[in-house]
């Protein structure tokens, strides 16, 4: 009886390359998921920083309640710095000094962030809108009409 030999002793070069291609596609998918997770983490951290900055501003306004009507900040404006720690200041100057310190901290925590702060004339209602560039492709909040594209927005309001 004669034995017939077959040529199936191992993988061919074509099969090995096909297996490597499948492995590469799986790795690309995992890398894409990792990128999405990192972007979501960055967006979450930015939202946490926005909440912390709103709390900081609320606390500053609680200390200087009499200056509340002067806590106003336009979306693209930069508050002027005041030196109220060494010189006497009016309530309006205290508000500007607080806003300047707060704005610098906002830019440190959320680079390229912008803020819009409005206080009612009787200082009973305060509204804060924070806007910063988004690192992910998620659409901005649908409830905010003033949120620019490719940005994240966070808005809150409180009473003094």
Secondary structure, DSSP 8 states (H G I E B T S, - for coil): ------S-SS--HHHHHHHHHHHHHHHHHHHHHHHHHHHHHHHHHHHHHHHHHHHHHHHHHHHTGGGGGG--B-TT-------TTTS---HHHHHHHHHHHHHHHHHHHSTT-EEEEEE-TTS-EEEEEEEEE-SS-----TT-TT--TTEEEEEEEEE-
